[in-house]
């Protein structure tokens, strides 16, 4: 690995999503974004809900990855992400995410007087749906174009 690179490893309970040499990583921390460059001081931090972005060692920016909670270990030459959920744009079912967003918005809009709402759970559902929709927008769209006369 070159001096200007770090190894990024993203793991969920089901699989290893990524293991790649990168030049920088931006993570959704529990209290805001965290940027990591090679040589970063060691730390362990909680992940929030958001987009994980990185630049490949050659300098090209990657598509974002939707990350839902977990932990990250940062070492000077390695970033290990242990996420509850991590999804690439093409893996996200955007229709399902939109329906989840609608349900979360309705629960929150109804207010506390009309039902027992776990506000933390409702806002987490809203955040998850929003980040999935945003990340899914990066996926290449499959277009079926009708050819006239065929």
Protein Blocks (a to p, Z undefined) as FASTA:
>chain_A
ZZkbccdddddfkbcfbdcddfbdcdddfkbccdddehiacddddddddddddddfkopa
cdddddeehdddddfkbccdddfbdcdfklpcfklmmmmmmmmmmmmmnopmlpccdfkl
mmmmmmmmmmmmmmmmmpccddddddehZZ
